[in-house]
Protein backbone atom coordinates (compact mmCIF):
# COMPACT_ATOMS: atom_id res chain seq x y z
CA UNK A 1 0.00 0.00 0.00
CA UNK A 2 1.84 3.07 -1.26
CA UNK A 3 1.96 6.02 -3.63
CA UNK A 4 5.17 6.29 -5.63
CA UNK A 5 5.56 9.47 -7.69
CA UNK A 6 8.60 9.46 -9.99
CA UNK A 7 9.81 12.47 -12.00
CA UNK A 8 6.25 13.66 -12.54
CA UNK A 9 5.84 16.55 -14.99
CA UNK A 10 2.83 18.37 -16.44
CA UNK A 11 3.20 21.25 -18.91
CA UNK A 12 0.55 23.73 -20.07
CA UNK A 13 1.89 25.76 -22.96
CA UNK A 14 5.13 27.30 -21.67
CA UNK A 15 4.26 26.74 -18.01
CA UNK A 16 5.50 23.73 -16.07
CA UNK A 17 2.57 23.24 -13.69
CA UNK A 18 4.37 20.26 -12.15
CA UNK A 19 8.10 20.12 -12.67
CA UNK A 20 9.84 16.76 -12.27
CA UNK A 21 8.73 15.95 -8.71
CA UNK A 22 9.23 12.64 -6.88
CA UNK A 23 8.03 11.36 -3.51
CA UNK A 24 6.70 8.22 -1.81
CA UNK A 25 3.90 7.85 0.74
CA UNK A 26 3.33 4.58 2.62
CA UNK A 27 0.57 2.89 4.59
CA UNK A 28 -0.21 4.49 7.94
CA UNK A 29 1.05 7.93 6.89
CA UNK A 30 -1.08 11.06 6.87
CA UNK A 31 0.87 13.51 4.75
CA UNK A 32 0.04 17.17 4.24
CA UNK A 33 0.52 18.34 0.66
CA UNK A 34 1.11 22.09 0.72
CA UNK A 35 1.87 24.95 -1.60
CA UNK A 36 0.65 28.44 -2.57
CA UNK A 37 -2.25 28.85 -5.00
CA UNK A 38 -1.11 27.73 -8.43
CA UNK A 39 1.80 25.69 -7.06
CA UNK A 40 0.62 22.48 -8.76
CA UNK A 41 -1.04 20.65 -5.83
CA UNK A 42 -4.37 19.89 -7.49
CA UNK A 43 -2.69 19.02 -10.79
CA UNK A 44 -0.45 16.53 -8.99
CA UNK A 45 -3.41 14.99 -7.17
CA UNK A 46 -5.33 14.61 -10.43
CA UNK A 47 -2.36 12.76 -11.96
CA UNK A 48 -2.05 10.49 -8.93
CA UNK A 49 -5.73 9.59 -9.18
CA UNK A 50 -5.63 9.06 -12.94
CA UNK A 51 -7.92 11.94 -13.83
CA UNK A 52 -5.10 13.71 -15.65
CA UNK A 53 -2.23 12.20 -17.66
CA UNK A 54 1.34 13.35 -17.00
CA UNK A 55 3.55 14.60 -19.81
CA UNK A 56 6.43 12.60 -18.34
CA UNK A 57 7.18 10.55 -15.26
CA UNK A 58 4.89 8.02 -13.68
CA UNK A 59 2.75 7.22 -10.67
CA UNK A 60 2.00 3.88 -9.05
CA UNK A 61 -0.71 3.28 -6.44
CA UNK A 62 -0.40 0.08 -4.40
CA UNK A 63 1.93 -1.29 -7.05
CA UNK A 64 -0.39 -0.45 -9.97
CA UNK A 65 0.82 1.90 -12.71
CA UNK A 66 -1.83 4.62 -12.92
CA UNK A 67 -1.17 5.36 -16.61
CA UNK A 68 -1.13 1.73 -17.73
CA UNK A 69 -4.00 0.46 -15.54
CA UNK A 70 -6.11 3.51 -14.61
CA UNK A 71 -9.30 1.62 -13.70
CA UNK A 72 -7.48 -0.85 -11.46
CA UNK A 73 -5.62 2.01 -9.76
CA UNK A 74 -8.85 3.98 -9.20
CA UNK A 75 -10.35 1.01 -7.34
CA UNK A 76 -7.64 1.52 -4.72
CA UNK A 77 -8.22 5.26 -4.36
CA UNK A 78 -10.81 7.42 -2.63
CA UNK A 79 -10.65 10.93 -4.10
CA UNK A 80 -12.22 14.16 -2.88
CA UNK A 81 -11.43 16.84 -5.49
CA UNK A 82 -11.24 20.53 -4.67
CA UNK A 83 -14.22 21.18 -6.96
CA UNK A 84 -16.55 18.66 -5.38
CA UNK A 85 -18.97 17.82 -8.23
CA UNK A 86 -22.24 16.38 -6.92
CA UNK A 87 -25.72 15.62 -8.30
CA UNK A 88 -27.79 18.28 -6.53
CA UNK A 89 -31.16 16.77 -7.49
CA UNK A 90 -30.36 13.47 -5.77
CA UNK A 91 -31.06 12.75 -2.13
CA UNK A 92 -27.98 12.06 -0.02
CA UNK A 93 -28.68 8.34 0.37
CA UNK A 94 -29.71 8.10 -3.29
CA UNK A 95 -26.41 9.66 -4.38
CA UNK A 96 -24.37 7.33 -2.19
CA UNK A 97 -26.40 4.39 -3.49
CA UNK A 98 -25.42 5.46 -7.02
CA UNK A 99 -21.73 5.66 -6.02
CA UNK A 100 -21.99 2.21 -4.38
CA UNK A 101 -23.30 0.77 -7.65
CA UNK A 102 -20.41 2.35 -9.56
CA UNK A 103 -18.00 0.55 -7.23
CA UNK A 104 -20.09 -2.67 -7.24
CA UNK A 105 -20.13 -2.74 -3.45
CA UNK A 106 -21.62 -5.78 -1.71
CA UNK A 107 -23.92 -5.09 1.25
CA UNK A 108 -24.17 -1.53 0.00
CA UNK A 109 -26.85 -0.38 2.46
CA UNK A 110 -24.64 -1.36 5.37
CA UNK A 111 -21.68 0.45 3.77
CA UNK A 112 -23.80 3.56 3.11
CA UNK A 113 -25.13 3.71 6.67
CA UNK A 114 -21.62 3.27 8.06
CA UNK A 115 -20.10 6.07 6.00
CA UNK A 116 -23.02 8.43 6.72
CA UNK A 117 -22.34 8.00 10.42
CA UNK A 118 -18.57 8.33 9.93
CA UNK A 119 -18.75 11.76 8.32
CA UNK A 120 -21.65 13.12 10.40
CA UNK A 121 -24.43 13.12 7.79
CA UNK A 122 -27.05 11.28 9.82
CA UNK A 123 -29.32 14.30 10.32
CA UNK A 124 -29.04 15.32 6.66
CA UNK A 125 -29.33 11.95 4.93
CA UNK A 126 -32.97 12.44 3.87
CA UNK A 127 -32.31 15.79 2.18
CA UNK A 128 -31.45 16.53 -1.42
CA UNK A 129 -27.77 17.30 -1.93
CA UNK A 130 -28.69 20.72 -3.35
CA UNK A 131 -30.44 21.64 -0.08
CA UNK A 132 -27.28 21.16 1.98
CA UNK A 133 -24.87 23.85 3.16
CA UNK A 134 -21.42 23.98 1.60
CA UNK A 135 -19.98 22.18 4.61
CA UNK A 136 -22.44 19.31 4.36
CA UNK A 137 -21.92 19.04 0.60
CA UNK A 138 -18.24 18.59 1.44
CA UNK A 139 -19.18 15.76 3.79
CA UNK A 140 -21.15 14.07 1.03
CA UNK A 141 -18.04 14.19 -1.18
CA UNK A 142 -15.94 12.73 1.63
CA UNK A 143 -18.54 9.98 2.19
CA UNK A 144 -18.39 9.11 -1.52
CA UNK A 145 -14.58 8.92 -1.33
CA UNK A 146 -14.71 6.58 1.67
CA UNK A 147 -17.62 4.41 0.57
CA UNK A 148 -15.69 1.63 -1.16
CA UNK A 149 -13.16 1.42 1.70
CA UNK A 150 -10.13 2.40 -0.43
CA UNK A 151 -6.53 1.75 0.56
CA UNK A 152 -5.49 5.27 -0.46
CA UNK A 153 -7.24 8.57 0.28
CA UNK A 154 -6.49 11.68 -1.78
CA UNK A 155 -8.25 14.67 -0.24
CA UNK A 156 -7.98 18.11 -1.87
CA UNK A 157 -9.03 20.75 0.68
CA UNK A 158 -11.27 18.36 2.70
CA UNK A 159 -12.22 20.97 5.33
CA UNK A 160 -13.17 23.68 2.84
CA UNK A 161 -16.41 25.38 3.88
CA UNK A 162 -16.63 23.72 7.29
CA UNK A 163 -17.19 25.60 10.53
CA UNK A 164 -14.71 25.10 13.43
CA UNK A 165 -16.75 22.30 15.03
CA UNK A 166 -17.15 20.49 11.73
CA UNK A 167 -13.42 20.85 11.03
CA UNK A 168 -12.63 19.03 14.29
CA UNK A 169 -15.07 16.25 13.40
CA UNK A 170 -13.59 15.76 9.92
CA UNK A 171 -10.08 15.97 11.38
CA UNK A 172 -10.97 13.02 13.61
CA UNK A 173 -12.35 11.10 10.61
CA UNK A 174 -9.09 11.65 8.72
CA UNK A 175 -7.01 10.57 11.72
CA UNK A 176 -9.10 7.42 12.10
CA UNK A 177 -8.72 6.58 8.40
CA UNK A 178 -4.97 7.11 8.66
CA UNK A 179 -4.60 4.15 11.01
CA UNK A 180 -4.93 1.57 8.26
CA UNK A 181 -4.88 3.63 5.09
CA UNK A 182 -2.56 6.05 3.34
CA UNK A 183 -3.82 9.65 3.37
CA UNK A 184 -2.49 12.51 1.24
CA UNK A 185 -4.37 15.75 1.70
CA UNK A 186 -3.94 19.39 0.83
CA UNK A 187 -5.13 22.31 2.92
CA UNK A 188 -4.65 26.05 3.17
CA UNK A 189 -5.44 25.80 6.89
CA UNK A 190 -1.94 25.14 8.17
CA UNK A 191 -3.12 24.63 11.75
CA UNK A 192 -5.08 21.63 10.47
CA UNK A 193 -1.97 20.16 8.90
CA UNK A 194 -0.03 20.65 12.15
CA UNK A 195 -2.85 18.94 14.09
CA UNK A 196 -3.10 15.90 11.79
CA UNK A 197 0.24 15.34 10.06
CA UNK A 198 3.72 14.33 11.10
CA UNK A 199 5.07 14.79 7.59
CA UNK A 200 4.57 17.50 4.99
CA UNK A 201 5.40 17.82 1.30
CA UNK A 202 5.65 21.39 0.04
CA UNK A 203 5.73 22.41 -3.63
CA UNK A 204 6.17 25.86 -5.10
CA UNK A 205 5.86 26.80 -8.78
CA UNK A 206 5.62 23.11 -9.62
CA UNK A 207 8.86 22.17 -7.87
CA UNK A 208 9.22 20.13 -4.70
CA UNK A 209 10.86 22.35 -2.06
CA UNK A 210 10.44 20.22 1.08
CA UNK A 211 9.56 16.64 2.05
CA UNK A 212 10.19 15.76 5.67
CA UNK A 213 8.73 15.36 9.12
CA UNK A 214 7.28 18.62 10.37
CA UNK A 215 9.49 18.55 13.46
CA UNK A 216 12.61 18.16 11.30
CA UNK A 217 11.65 21.08 9.06
CA UNK A 218 11.08 23.28 12.08
CA UNK A 219 14.42 22.32 13.65
CA UNK A 220 16.26 22.76 10.36
CA UNK A 221 15.01 26.31 10.08
CA UNK A 222 17.86 28.68 10.90
CA UNK A 223 15.60 31.04 12.81
CA UNK A 224 14.00 30.52 16.20
CA UNK A 225 11.64 32.84 17.99
CA UNK A 226 11.93 34.28 21.49
CA UNK A 227 8.85 35.97 22.94
CA UNK A 228 9.40 38.24 25.94
CA UNK A 229 7.04 40.33 28.05
CA UNK A 230 8.10 43.01 30.53
CA UNK A 231 6.09 44.57 33.33
CA UNK A 232 7.58 47.90 32.32
CA UNK A 233 7.08 49.66 28.98
CA UNK A 234 10.27 49.59 26.89
CA UNK A 235 11.60 51.34 23.83
CA UNK A 236 13.13 49.11 21.17
CA UNK A 237 16.58 50.66 21.70
CA UNK A 238 16.83 48.60 24.90
CA UNK A 239 16.57 45.39 22.87
CA UNK A 240 18.80 46.64 20.07
CA UNK A 241 21.74 46.04 22.43
CA UNK A 242 21.22 42.26 22.21
CA UNK A 243 23.54 40.11 20.09
CA UNK A 244 22.61 37.21 17.75
CA UNK A 245 19.33 38.91 16.82
CA UNK A 246 17.94 38.85 13.26
CA UNK A 247 14.86 40.98 13.84
CA UNK A 248 12.76 42.52 16.61
CA UNK A 249 8.98 42.89 16.30
CA UNK A 250 6.97 45.05 18.67
CA UNK A 251 3.67 43.54 19.84
CA UNK A 252 3.12 46.46 22.19
CA UNK A 253 5.41 48.47 24.50
CA UNK A 254 5.51 45.56 26.98
CA UNK A 255 5.73 42.55 24.63
CA UNK A 256 8.26 41.74 21.94
CA UNK A 257 8.98 38.96 19.43
CA UNK A 258 12.65 38.37 18.61
CA UNK A 259 13.93 36.22 15.73
CA UNK A 260 17.35 34.72 16.28
CA UNK A 261 19.63 31.85 15.29
CA UNK A 262 20.60 31.35 18.94
CA UNK A 263 17.56 31.43 21.21
CA UNK A 264 19.47 30.36 24.33
CA UNK A 265 21.97 33.22 24.05
CA UNK A 266 19.17 35.74 23.59
CA UNK A 267 17.29 34.37 26.62
CA UNK A 268 20.42 34.78 28.78
CA UNK A 269 20.94 38.32 27.52
CA UNK A 270 17.34 39.25 28.32
CA UNK A 271 17.69 37.93 31.87
CA UNK A 272 20.94 39.86 32.29
CA UNK A 273 19.30 43.02 30.90
CA UNK A 274 16.48 42.67 33.43
CA UNK A 275 18.90 42.26 36.35
CA UNK A 276 21.15 45.17 35.34
CA UNK A 277 18.28 47.62 34.83
CA UNK A 278 15.87 46.39 37.49
CA UNK A 279 13.28 45.26 34.95
CA UNK A 280 10.62 42.64 35.58
CA UNK A 281 10.16 39.90 32.98
CA UNK A 282 6.61 38.53 33.19
CA UNK A 283 6.93 36.03 30.33
CA UNK A 284 9.82 34.52 28.41
CA UNK A 285 9.55 31.64 25.97
CA UNK A 286 11.36 30.35 22.90
CA UNK A 287 9.95 28.20 20.15
CA UNK A 288 10.73 26.74 16.76
CA UNK A 289 9.11 28.19 13.70
CA UNK A 290 5.46 27.31 13.17
CA UNK A 291 4.45 25.48 10.01
CA UNK A 292 3.14 28.78 8.67
CA UNK A 293 6.55 30.40 9.12
CA UNK A 294 8.38 27.41 7.59
CA UNK A 295 5.92 27.46 4.68
CA UNK A 296 6.43 31.17 4.08
CA UNK A 297 10.21 30.92 4.19
CA UNK A 298 10.31 27.99 1.75
CA UNK A 299 7.85 29.41 -0.76
CA UNK A 300 9.00 33.04 -0.53
CA UNK A 301 12.59 31.99 -1.15
CA UNK A 302 11.56 30.52 -4.48
CA UNK A 303 9.41 33.39 -5.73
C-alpha positions in Angstrom: 0.0 0.0 0.0 1.8 3.1 -1.3 2.0 6.0 -3.6 5.2 6.3 -5.6 5.6 9.5 -7.7 8.6 9.5 -10.0 9.8 12.5 -12.0 6.2 13.7 -12.5 5.8 16.6 -15.0 2.8 18.4 -16.4 3.2 21.2 -18.9 0.6 23.7 -20.1 1.9 25.8 -23.0 5.1 27.3 -21.7 4.3 26.7 -18.0 5.5 23.7 -16.1 2.6 23.2 -13.7 4.4 20.3 -12.1 8.1 20.1 -12.7 9.8 16.8 -12.3 8.7 15.9 -8.7 9.2 12.6 -6.9 8.0 11.4 -3.5 6.7 8.2 -1.8 3.9 7.8 0.7 3.3 4.6 2.6 0.6 2.9 4.6 -0.2 4.5 7.9 1.1 7.9 6.9 -1.1 11.1 6.9 0.9 13.5 4.8 0.0 17.2 4.2 0.5 18.3 0.7 1.1 22.1 0.7 1.9 25.0 -1.6 0.7 28.4 -2.6 -2.2 28.9 -5.0 -1.1 27.7 -8.4 1.8 25.7 -7.1 0.6 22.5 -8.8 -1.0 20.6 -5.8 -4.4 19.9 -7.5 -2.7 19.0 -10.8 -0.5 16.5 -9.0 -3.4 15.0 -7.2 -5.3 14.6 -10.4 -2.4 12.8 -12.0 -2.1 10.5 -8.9 -5.7 9.6 -9.2 -5.6 9.1 -12.9 -7.9 11.9 -13.8 -5.1 13.7 -15.6 -2.2 12.2 -17.7 1.3 13.3 -17.0 3.6 14.6 -19.8 6.4 12.6 -18.3 7.2 10.6 -15.3 4.9 8.0 -13.7 2.7 7.2 -10.7 2.0 3.9 -9.0 -0.7 3.3 -6.4 -0.4 0.1 -4.4 1.9 -1.3 -7.0 -0.4 -0.5 -10.0 0.8 1.9 -12.7 -1.8 4.6 -12.9 -1.2 5.4 -16.6 -1.1 1.7 -17.7 -4.0 0.5 -15.5 -6.1 3.5 -14.6 -9.3 1.6 -13.7 -7.5 -0.8 -11.5 -5.6 2.0 -9.8 -8.8 4.0 -9.2 -10.3 1.0 -7.3 -7.6 1.5 -4.7 -8.2 5.3 -4.4 -10.8 7.4 -2.6 -10.6 10.9 -4.1 -12.2 14.2 -2.9 -11.4 16.8 -5.5 -11.2 20.5 -4.7 -14.2 21.2 -7.0 -16.6 18.7 -5.4 -19.0 17.8 -8.2 -22.2 16.4 -6.9 -25.7 15.6 -8.3 -27.8 18.3 -6.5 -31.2 16.8 -7.5 -30.4 13.5 -5.8 -31.1 12.8 -2.1 -28.0 12.1 0.0 -28.7 8.3 0.4 -29.7 8.1 -3.3 -26.4 9.7 -4.4 -24.4 7.3 -2.2 -26.4 4.4 -3.5 -25.4 5.5 -7.0 -21.7 5.7 -6.0 -22.0 2.2 -4.4 -23.3 0.8 -7.6 -20.4 2.3 -9.6 -18.0 0.5 -7.2 -20.1 -2.7 -7.2 -20.1 -2.7 -3.4 -21.6 -5.8 -1.7 -23.9 -5.1 1.2 -24.2 -1.5 0.0 -26.9 -0.4 2.5 -24.6 -1.4 5.4 -21.7 0.4 3.8 -23.8 3.6 3.1 -25.1 3.7 6.7 -21.6 3.3 8.1 -20.1 6.1 6.0 -23.0 8.4 6.7 -22.3 8.0 10.4 -18.6 8.3 9.9 -18.8 11.8 8.3 -21.7 13.1 10.4 -24.4 13.1 7.8 -27.1 11.3 9.8 -29.3 14.3 10.3 -29.0 15.3 6.7 -29.3 11.9 4.9 -33.0 12.4 3.9 -32.3 15.8 2.2 -31.4 16.5 -1.4 -27.8 17.3 -1.9 -28.7 20.7 -3.3 -30.4 21.6 -0.1 -27.3 21.2 2.0 -24.9 23.8 3.2 -21.4 24.0 1.6 -20.0 22.2 4.6 -22.4 19.3 4.4 -21.9 19.0 0.6 -18.2 18.6 1.4 -19.2 15.8 3.8 -21.2 14.1 1.0 -18.0 14.2 -1.2 -15.9 12.7 1.6 -18.5 10.0 2.2 -18.4 9.1 -1.5 -14.6 8.9 -1.3 -14.7 6.6 1.7 -17.6 4.4 0.6 -15.7 1.6 -1.2 -13.2 1.4 1.7 -10.1 2.4 -0.4 -6.5 1.7 0.6 -5.5 5.3 -0.5 -7.2 8.6 0.3 -6.5 11.7 -1.8 -8.2 14.7 -0.2 -8.0 18.1 -1.9 -9.0 20.8 0.7 -11.3 18.4 2.7 -12.2 21.0 5.3 -13.2 23.7 2.8 -16.4 25.4 3.9 -16.6 23.7 7.3 -17.2 25.6 10.5 -14.7 25.1 13.4 -16.8 22.3 15.0 -17.1 20.5 11.7 -13.4 20.8 11.0 -12.6 19.0 14.3 -15.1 16.2 13.4 -13.6 15.8 9.9 -10.1 16.0 11.4 -11.0 13.0 13.6 -12.4 11.1 10.6 -9.1 11.7 8.7 -7.0 10.6 11.7 -9.1 7.4 12.1 -8.7 6.6 8.4 -5.0 7.1 8.7 -4.6 4.2 11.0 -4.9 1.6 8.3 -4.9 3.6 5.1 -2.6 6.0 3.3 -3.8 9.7 3.4 -2.5 12.5 1.2 -4.4 15.8 1.7 -3.9 19.4 0.8 -5.1 22.3 2.9 -4.7 26.0 3.2 -5.4 25.8 6.9 -1.9 25.1 8.2 -3.1 24.6 11.8 -5.1 21.6 10.5 -2.0 20.2 8.9 0.0 20.6 12.2 -2.9 18.9 14.1 -3.1 15.9 11.8 0.2 15.3 10.1 3.7 14.3 11.1 5.1 14.8 7.6 4.6 17.5 5.0 5.4 17.8 1.3 5.7 21.4 0.0 5.7 22.4 -3.6 6.2 25.9 -5.1 5.9 26.8 -8.8 5.6 23.1 -9.6 8.9 22.2 -7.9 9.2 20.1 -4.7 10.9 22.3 -2.1 10.4 20.2 1.1 9.6 16.6 2.0 10.2 15.8 5.7 8.7 15.4 9.1 7.3 18.6 10.4 9.5 18.6 13.5 12.6 18.2 11.3 11.6 21.1 9.1 11.1 23.3 12.1 14.4 22.3 13.7 16.3 22.8 10.4 15.0 26.3 10.1 17.9 28.7 10.9 15.6 31.0 12.8 14.0 30.5 16.2 11.6 32.8 18.0 11.9 34.3 21.5 8.9 36.0 22.9 9.4 38.2 25.9 7.0 40.3 28.0 8.1 43.0 30.5 6.1 44.6 33.3 7.6 47.9 32.3 7.1 49.7 29.0 10.3 49.6 26.9 11.6 51.3 23.8 13.1 49.1 21.2 16.6 50.7 21.7 16.8 48.6 24.9 16.6 45.4 22.9 18.8 46.6 20.1 21.7 46.0 22.4 21.2 42.3 22.2 23.5 40.1 20.1 22.6 37.2 17.8 19.3 38.9 16.8 17.9 38.9 13.3 14.9 41.0 13.8 12.8 42.5 16.6 9.0 42.9 16.3 7.0 45.0 18.7 3.7 43.5 19.8 3.1 46.5 22.2 5.4 48.5 24.5 5.5 45.6 27.0 5.7 42.5 24.6 8.3 41.7 21.9 9.0 39.0 19.4 12.6 38.4 18.6 13.9 36.2 15.7 17.3 34.7 16.3 19.6 31.9 15.3 20.6 31.3 18.9 17.6 31.4 21.2 19.5 30.4 24.3 22.0 33.2 24.1 19.2 35.7 23.6 17.3 34.4 26.6 20.4 34.8 28.8 20.9 38.3 27.5 17.3 39.2 28.3 17.7 37.9 31.9 20.9 39.9 32.3 19.3 43.0 30.9 16.5 42.7 33.4 18.9 42.3 36.4 21.2 45.2 35.3 18.3 47.6 34.8 15.9 46.4 37.5 13.3 45.3 35.0 10.6 42.6 35.6 10.2 39.9 33.0 6.6 38.5 33.2 6.9 36.0 30.3 9.8 34.5 28.4 9.6 31.6 26.0 11.4 30.4 22.9 9.9 28.2 20.2 10.7 26.7 16.8 9.1 28.2 13.7 5.5 27.3 13.2 4.5 25.5 10.0 3.1 28.8 8.7 6.6 30.4 9.1 8.4 27.4 7.6 5.9 27.5 4.7 6.4 31.2 4.1 10.2 30.9 4.2 10.3 28.0 1.7 7.8 29.4 -0.8 9.0 33.0 -0.5 12.6 32.0 -1.1 11.6 30.5 -4.5 9.4 33.4 -5.7 
